[in-house]
Amino acid sequence: MPVPANSTYVSSTVSGGTVAATVGQSGGRITLDAPGTIAAGASFTLPAVTVKVTAAAAGTITSTLAGTSFDDPGLTFTASVDSGTILGAVDVPVKCYPGTAPTLTTTTVTAGNPGWEPRR
């Protein structure tokens, strides 16, 4: 997820889900990493991600999914595929991105909010 415009990243946490995952921030993106193996056909739920940002100014802060192309993916994973040959399983990297980045949240920040003050 890109760090929303009009904000500065502060922190992020994960909770819930059926797979272990970590969250971090690098290069203007908030990333969720779920290492390990998920069996073929298994159902799983990624954890919820809570992100704390500081508003740069009054206005709107909108969170979206990242990714605009295969060179700039929003989701990457590796699939282990049975090749049906003597090679056995082959690891295949997969990259995906949304056709249009869906809005996840929208928050309106006004100067009258308690605790808000413009960045100096």
matplotlib code that plots the C-alpha trace (Angstrom):
import matplotlib.pyplot as plt

x = [0.0, 1.5, 1.9, -1.1, -0.5, -0.8, 0.6, 3.8, 4.2, 4.4, 3.9, 2.0, 0.8, -0.9, -3.6, -5.7, -5.5, -4.7, -1.2, 1.8, 2.8, 4.8, 4.3, 6.9, 7.5, 10.1, 10.4, 7.0, 5.2, 3.7, 4.3, 2.8, 5.1, 3.6, 6.6, 6.3, 4.2, 0.4, -0.8, -2.5, -6.3, -6.0, -8.1, -6.3, -6.9, -4.2, -4.1, -5.6, -3.1, -3.4, -1.4, -0.7, 0.1, 0.4, -1.5, 0.7, -2.2, -5.9, -7.5, -8.2, -6.0, -6.9, -5.4, -5.3, -3.7, -0.3, 0.7, 0.3, 1.9, 3.9, 7.0, 5.3, 3.2, 1.0, 1.1, 3.9, 4.2, 5.9, 3.8, 5.3, 3.9, 4.2, 5.9, 4.7, 8.3, 11.4, 12.1, 9.3, 8.0, 9.1, 8.9, 7.0, 7.1, 3.8, 3.1, -0.3, -1.6, -5.1, -6.5, -7.7, -6.4, -9.4, -9.9, -9.5, -10.1, -10.7, -10.2, -10.9, -8.6, -9.8, -7.9, -10.5, -9.8, -8.4, -4.7, -4.2, -1.8, -0.1, 3.4, 6.0]
y = [0.0, 3.4, 5.8, 8.1, 11.5, 14.4, 12.2, 10.9, 7.3, 6.7, 3.0, -0.1, -3.4, -6.6, -8.5, -11.6, -13.7, -17.4, -16.9, -15.3, -12.0, -8.9, -5.4, -2.6, 0.5, 1.1, 3.4, 5.0, 1.7, -0.2, -3.9, -7.0, -10.1, -13.6, -15.9, -19.6, -22.1, -22.3, -25.6, -25.8, -25.4, -24.2, -21.3, -18.6, -15.0, -12.4, -10.4, -6.9, -4.1, -1.0, 2.0, 5.2, 8.3, 12.0, 14.5, 17.1, 19.5, 19.8, 17.8, 14.2, 11.2, 8.2, 4.8, 2.5, -0.6, -0.3, -1.4, 0.1, -2.5, -5.8, -3.7, -2.0, -4.8, -4.5, -8.3, -10.8, -14.4, -17.6, -20.6, -24.0, -25.8, -29.5, -29.5, -33.0, -33.8, -35.3, -31.7, -32.1, -28.9, -25.6, -22.2, -19.7, -16.0, -14.2, -10.5, -8.8, -5.2, -3.7, -2.3, 0.7, 1.1, 0.6, 3.0, 1.3, 4.2, 8.0, 10.3, 14.0, 16.1, 19.6, 22.3, 22.1, 18.5, 18.2, 17.6, 18.6, 21.4, 22.2, 20.8, 23.5]
z = [0.0, -0.8, 2.2, 1.6, 0.1, 2.6, 5.4, 7.0, 8.0, 11.8, 12.4, 11.4, 13.1, 12.1, 13.9, 13.3, 10.1, 9.7, 8.5, 10.2, 8.7, 9.4, 8.2, 7.5, 5.5, 2.8, -0.2, 0.4, 0.6, 3.5, 2.9, 4.3, 4.2, 4.8, 4.5, 4.4, 2.5, 2.0, 0.7, -2.6, -2.2, 1.4, 2.6, 4.4, 5.6, 5.7, 8.9, 9.2, 8.9, 11.1, 9.9, 11.8, 9.9, 10.7, 8.5, 6.8, 6.5, 6.7, 3.8, 2.9, 3.5, 1.3, 1.5, -1.6, -2.9, -4.6, -8.1, -11.5, -13.8, -13.8, -13.3, -10.3, -8.8, -5.8, -5.0, -5.5, -4.5, -5.7, -6.7, -6.7, -9.7, -10.6, -14.0, -14.8, -15.9, -14.2, -13.0, -10.4, -8.8, -10.4, -8.5, -10.6, -9.5, -9.8, -10.0, -9.8, -9.7, -9.6, -12.8, -10.7, -7.2, -4.9, -2.1, 1.3, 3.6, 3.4, 6.4, 6.4, 8.6, 9.6, 11.4, 14.2, 15.2, 18.7, 18.8, 15.1, 14.3, 11.0, 10.4, 10.7]

ax = plt.figure().add_subplot(projection="3d")
ax.plot(x, y, z, "-o")
ax.set_aspect("equal")
plt.show()
